[in-house]
Amino acid sequence: MPYQVKGSAMTPMSLPDPIGLKPGRFSVLAVSIAVLAAAYLADRIAYWTWNWDTAASRFQYPQILDVEIGPSAFAIPSDLLVNTRQKAALASGRRSVPKLSLEVTWPELSAVPQKYPASRTANRTITIDLESNPGRETMRARLDPFYRRLARGGELDGPAGLTVLRLSRKNASSDIIAFDPTTPNGFIARCSQDASTGNSVCHRAVAFQKGIEIRYRFDRDLLADWQVIEHSILGKVTSFRRIKPG
């Protein structure tokens, strides 16, 4: 038996009893800790990669493409264009198109990182179409003669002061009209389920200037931010305007 020296006396010292745990349990515990650490590390890498790419895109300088849409001229950063063929045509010298489609992140209004699948960015991506289509009937003009007749039930209170009509058709729960009741010719959007993604997407069209219409699409979860979204998009498109030569 081991002894411990205490002063000049020798005091007997007992060893601890075995704890009775099997060595295999320590291996399982070690593997579990390693798996959790790897999952956390992968999540952090994905998070910082996304934010680094988004931040880094702000410091890149994409090609600026001069384009005419109807009576208006714009200078559009190439990384915002959706259609690759149209981007190539504009880069090679084409100047006039009837329609141009852009994609931006919300709320940054910057280019969508191309390395990520659409499913990852769908709820924070806004698609903007600039279109030359003078004389098209507005959605607001169809509110009373068309949408109110299709609506089932009465008017409902929507987010951020909007009024909501549920349309009486199949899958009506995901097909609504949301409009601003305080302004006669104000905001109105139709929200329906996107067949490709399954997400509910809102469609909004607004006259930008003579002969030019802005049509944009955003996730229904962002409907509560409709005022900020509209103001931001109009400001973004305005920043692209250029004086048409000649």
Secondary structure, DSSP 8 states (H G I E B T S, - for coil): --EEEETTEEEE----------HHHHHHHHHHHHHHHHHHHHHHHHHHHHHHHHHHHTT----EEEEEETTEEEEEEGGGBS-HHHHHHHHTT--B-SEEEEEEETTT-----TTS-HHHHGGGEEEEEEEE-TT---TGGGIIIIIHHHB-SS-EE-GGG-EEEEBSSTTGGG-EEEE-TTSTT--EEEEEE-TTT--EEEEEEEEEETTEEEEEEEEGGGGGGHHHHHHHHHHHHHHHEE----
